[in-house]
């Protein structure tokens, strides 16, 4: 594993290995335009974590390798062809080789984990399953958690990080395949309205009945469609959003744990600690110390 421990500017950052620079549209290596915080190469994968400045605009470009990107903080709007997609925290962006696109980062900028997969590795993966063959946008706490774990492994850079990074990349690849299958499963369009409702109200009492009434369907049908689209219940989705909120607050503030628990919607600090540790494997206090 090759590590780049210190942050570098976009101009000083060396290009990640195995990224070509040919083609009618200028090809940019992943992480172009931002500050690369750290990067590794492992078993046919190039993985980096990059912070992008506010309102950065990247002209149309393409990557000659299949790429995956998880938005950890902030957001961006990506344009592919005539379609635009706003990508906030927890969004997974998947693009096959050669997909032309442009990016515009939001007012707060963004921090992302990016993955490029070389041609030989991609061929081996496709011999097993139809992976990374279409552009995909997916979102959810599970994807944010995978991106967060990749960030942690890049930060650790110890003697087992190469194995850990490869395993997490494969989990992202699997998530992209399942996301594509869910998209083709005829889930009704209004399920995105339910997801937005949950995102707007996760810190309060999320009412399935109110959400179902807003789209004009029975709560049981809404719950079934939500599970089919996102792979878990609305209650589980809410708990994961709350854990994401706590993780962000732990690393960006010195607020007391009790205050963070209250604003995230937990009953009390001990409730938050139980759910947080069950989800991420460490207590909130230990997580804050590790990311100080």
C-alpha positions as CSV (number, residue, x, y, z in Angstrom):
1,X,0.0,0.0,0.0
2,X,1.3,3.4,-0.9
3,X,0.2,6.2,1.5
4,X,0.1,9.9,1.2
5,X,-0.2,11.0,4.8
6,X,0.0,14.8,4.5
7,X,-2.6,17.0,2.7
8,X,-1.5,18.4,-0.6
9,X,-2.8,21.1,-2.9
10,X,-4.4,20.1,-6.2
11,X,-1.4,21.5,-8.1
12,X,1.1,19.5,-6.0
13,X,-0.9,16.2,-5.8
14,X,0.6,13.5,-8.0
15,X,-1.9,11.7,-10.2
16,X,-3.2,8.5,-8.8
17,X,-1.6,5.4,-10.5
18,X,-3.1,3.9,-13.6
19,X,-5.3,6.8,-14.7
20,X,-5.0,7.4,-18.4
21,X,-4.9,10.9,-19.9
22,X,-6.1,10.3,-23.4
23,X,-9.5,10.7,-25.2
24,X,-11.5,13.5,-26.9
25,X,-12.7,14.9,-23.6
26,X,-9.8,15.8,-21.2
27,X,-9.5,13.1,-18.6
28,X,-9.1,14.2,-14.9
29,X,-7.8,11.9,-12.2
30,X,-10.2,11.5,-9.3
31,X,-9.7,14.2,-6.7
32,X,-8.9,16.8,-9.3
33,X,-9.6,20.4,-8.2
34,X,-9.6,19.6,-4.5
35,X,-7.1,19.1,-1.7
36,X,-6.2,15.4,-1.5
37,X,-6.0,14.5,2.2
38,X,-4.7,10.9,1.8
39,X,-4.6,8.2,-0.8
40,X,-3.7,4.5,-1.2
41,X,-3.4,1.9,-3.9
42,X,-4.4,-1.7,-3.2
43,X,-5.1,-4.7,-5.5
44,X,-6.2,-2.9,-8.6
45,X,-7.9,0.0,-6.7
46,X,-6.9,3.6,-6.3
47,X,-8.7,5.2,-3.3
48,X,-8.4,8.8,-2.1
49,X,-10.1,11.2,0.2
50,X,-10.4,14.7,-1.1
51,X,-11.8,18.0,0.2
52,X,-13.3,20.2,-2.5
53,X,-13.6,24.0,-2.1
54,X,-17.0,25.8,-2.1
55,X,-18.6,26.4,-5.5
56,X,-15.8,24.7,-7.4
57,X,-16.9,24.0,-10.9
58,X,-15.3,21.2,-13.0
59,X,-15.8,21.3,-16.7
60,X,-17.0,18.3,-18.6
61,X,-14.5,15.5,-18.3
62,X,-14.4,11.7,-18.1
63,X,-12.4,9.0,-16.3
64,X,-11.0,6.2,-18.3
65,X,-11.6,3.8,-15.4
66,X,-14.7,2.9,-13.5
67,X,-15.2,5.1,-10.5
68,X,-17.2,5.2,-7.3
69,X,-17.5,8.3,-5.0
70,X,-19.1,8.5,-1.6
71,X,-20.0,12.0,-0.4
72,X,-19.0,12.2,3.3
73,X,-19.7,15.9,4.0
74,X,-21.3,18.7,2.0
75,X,-22.6,18.2,-1.5
76,X,-22.3,18.7,-5.2
77,X,-24.5,18.7,-8.3
78,X,-23.4,16.4,-11.1
79,X,-24.5,16.6,-14.7
80,X,-24.5,13.6,-16.9
81,X,-25.8,14.3,-20.4
82,X,-28.9,16.4,-20.0
83,X,-29.6,15.2,-16.5
84,X,-28.5,16.8,-13.2
85,X,-28.5,15.2,-9.8
86,X,-27.9,16.9,-6.4
87,X,-25.7,14.7,-4.3
88,X,-25.7,15.2,-0.5
89,X,-24.1,13.4,2.3
90,X,-24.3,9.6,2.0
91,X,-24.7,9.7,-1.8
92,X,-22.9,7.0,-3.8
93,X,-22.0,8.1,-7.4
94,X,-21.0,5.2,-9.7
95,X,-19.8,5.8,-13.3
96,X,-18.5,3.2,-15.8
97,X,-15.4,4.0,-17.8
98,X,-15.6,6.9,-20.2
99,X,-18.8,8.5,-18.9
100,X,-18.7,12.2,-19.6
101,X,-19.9,14.4,-16.7
102,X,-19.4,17.8,-15.0
103,X,-19.5,18.8,-11.3
104,X,-20.5,21.9,-9.4
105,X,-19.8,21.8,-5.6
106,X,-22.2,23.5,-3.2
107,X,-21.6,26.5,-1.0
108,X,-20.1,24.4,1.8
109,X,-17.8,22.4,-0.5
110,X,-17.6,18.7,0.0
111,X,-15.4,15.9,1.3
112,X,-15.5,12.7,-0.6
113,X,-13.9,9.2,-0.8
114,X,-13.1,8.4,-4.4
115,X,-12.3,5.0,-5.9
116,X,-10.9,4.1,-9.3
117,X,-10.8,0.5,-10.5
118,X,-8.2,-0.5,-13.1
119,X,-9.2,-2.4,-16.3
120,X,-7.8,-5.8,-15.3
121,X,-9.6,-5.7,-11.9
122,X,-12.9,-4.5,-13.5
123,X,-12.7,-7.4,-16.0
124,X,-12.3,-9.9,-13.2
125,X,-15.3,-8.4,-11.3
126,X,-17.5,-8.5,-14.4
127,X,-16.7,-12.1,-14.9
128,X,-18.7,-12.7,-11.7
129,X,-21.4,-10.1,-11.9
130,X,-22.6,-7.2,-14.2
131,X,-20.9,-4.5,-12.1
132,X,-20.1,-0.9,-12.8
133,X,-21.8,-1.0,-16.2
134,X,-24.1,2.1,-15.8
135,X,-24.2,5.5,-14.1
136,X,-25.9,5.2,-10.8
137,X,-26.8,7.6,-8.0
138,X,-27.8,6.0,-4.7
139,X,-28.1,7.3,-1.2
140,X,-28.5,6.1,2.4
141,X,-26.9,5.7,5.8
142,X,-25.3,2.4,4.9
143,X,-23.4,3.9,2.0
144,X,-22.3,6.8,4.2
145,X,-21.1,4.3,6.8
146,X,-19.0,2.4,4.1
147,X,-17.5,5.7,3.0
148,X,-16.7,6.6,6.6
149,X,-15.0,3.3,7.2
150,X,-12.9,3.7,4.1
151,X,-11.9,7.1,5.4
152,X,-10.9,5.6,8.7
153,X,-8.7,2.9,6.9
154,X,-7.0,5.6,4.8
155,X,-6.3,7.4,8.0
156,X,-5.0,4.3,9.8
157,X,-2.6,3.2,7.1
158,X,-1.3,0.2,9.1
159,X,-0.2,-3.3,7.9
160,X,-3.7,-4.6,7.4
161,X,-5.2,-1.5,5.8
162,X,-4.6,-2.8,2.3
163,X,-6.9,-5.8,3.0
164,X,-9.5,-3.7,4.8
165,X,-9.6,-1.1,1.9
166,X,-10.1,-3.9,-0.7
167,X,-12.9,-5.4,1.4
168,X,-14.7,-2.1,1.8
169,X,-14.3,-1.3,-1.9
170,X,-15.9,-4.7,-2.8
171,X,-18.8,-3.8,-0.4
172,X,-19.3,-0.6,-2.3
173,X,-19.3,-2.4,-5.6
174,X,-21.9,-4.9,-4.3
175,X,-24.0,-1.9,-3.0
176,X,-23.9,-0.4,-6.5
177,X,-25.2,-3.6,-8.1
178,X,-28.0,-3.9,-5.6
179,X,-28.8,-0.2,-6.1
180,X,-29.1,-0.7,-9.8
181,X,-31.4,-3.7,-9.3
182,X,-33.6,-1.8,-6.9
183,X,-33.9,1.0,-9.4
184,X,-35.2,-1.5,-12.0
185,X,-37.7,-3.0,-9.5
186,X,-40.5,-0.5,-10.3
187,X,-40.5,1.2,-6.9
188,X,-43.0,4.1,-7.1
189,X,-41.6,7.6,-7.7
190,X,-43.2,8.9,-4.5
191,X,-40.9,6.8,-2.3
192,X,-38.3,9.6,-2.8
193,X,-40.8,12.0,-1.1
194,X,-41.0,9.6,1.8
195,X,-37.2,9.6,2.0
196,X,-37.0,13.4,2.0
197,X,-39.6,13.5,4.7
198,X,-37.5,11.1,6.9
199,X,-34.4,13.2,6.2
200,X,-36.3,16.4,7.3
201,X,-37.7,14.9,10.5
202,X,-35.3,12.2,11.7
203,X,-34.3,14.3,14.8
204,X,-38.0,14.4,15.8
205,X,-40.7,11.8,15.9
206,X,-41.1,10.5,12.4
207,X,-44.7,9.7,11.7
208,X,-45.3,7.0,9.2
209,X,-49.0,7.8,9.1
210,X,-48.4,11.4,8.3
211,X,-45.9,10.5,5.6
212,X,-48.2,8.0,4.1
213,X,-51.1,10.5,4.1
214,X,-49.0,13.0,2.3
215,X,-48.6,10.6,-0.7
216,X,-52.1,9.1,-0.4
217,X,-51.2,5.5,0.4
218,X,-51.7,3.1,3.3
219,X,-48.9,3.1,5.9
220,X,-48.3,-0.6,5.5
221,X,-47.8,-0.2,1.7
222,X,-45.5,2.8,2.2
223,X,-43.4,0.8,4.7
224,X,-43.2,-2.1,2.3
225,X,-42.1,0.1,-0.6
226,X,-39.6,1.8,1.5
227,X,-38.0,-1.4,2.6
228,X,-37.9,-2.7,-1.0
229,X,-36.2,0.5,-2.2
230,X,-33.7,1.1,0.6
231,X,-33.2,-2.4,2.1
232,X,-34.4,-1.6,5.6
233,X,-37.3,-0.2,7.6
234,X,-38.0,3.4,8.1
235,X,-37.2,3.0,11.8
236,X,-33.8,1.6,11.0
237,X,-33.2,4.4,8.4
238,X,-34.0,7.0,11.1
239,X,-31.5,5.4,13.6
240,X,-28.8,5.4,10.9
241,X,-29.4,9.1,10.1
242,X,-29.2,9.9,13.8
243,X,-25.9,8.1,14.1
244,X,-24.6,10.0,11.1
245,X,-25.6,13.3,12.7
246,X,-23.8,12.4,15.9
247,X,-20.7,11.3,14.1
248,X,-20.5,14.7,12.3
249,X,-21.1,16.6,15.5
250,X,-18.5,14.7,17.4
251,X,-15.8,15.6,14.9
252,X,-16.8,19.2,14.2
253,X,-17.7,20.4,17.7
254,X,-16.8,20.0,21.4
255,X,-20.4,20.1,22.4
256,X,-21.4,17.8,25.4
257,X,-22.6,14.4,24.5
258,X,-26.0,15.0,26.2
259,X,-26.6,18.0,23.9
260,X,-25.7,16.1,20.8
261,X,-27.9,13.2,21.8
262,X,-30.9,15.6,22.3
263,X,-30.5,17.4,19.0
264,X,-30.2,14.1,17.1
265,X,-33.5,12.9,18.6
266,X,-32.2,10.3,21.0
267,X,-34.1,9.8,24.3
268,X,-31.0,10.6,26.3
269,X,-27.2,10.2,26.3
270,X,-27.2,6.5,27.2
271,X,-29.7,5.7,24.5
272,X,-27.4,7.5,22.0
273,X,-24.3,5.6,23.3
274,X,-26.0,2.2,22.9
275,X,-27.2,2.8,19.3
276,X,-23.9,4.5,18.3
277,X,-21.7,1.7,19.6
278,X,-24.0,-1.0,18.0
279,X,-23.7,0.8,14.7
280,X,-20.0,1.9,14.6
281,X,-18.4,-0.5,17.1
282,X,-17.1,2.3,19.4
283,X,-18.6,4.7,21.9
284,X,-19.2,8.3,21.0
285,X,-16.4,9.4,23.3
286,X,-13.9,7.0,21.7
287,X,-15.0,8.1,18.2
288,X,-14.4,11.7,19.1
289,X,-10.9,11.0,20.5
290,X,-10.0,8.9,17.4
291,X,-11.0,11.8,15.1
292,X,-9.7,14.7,17.1
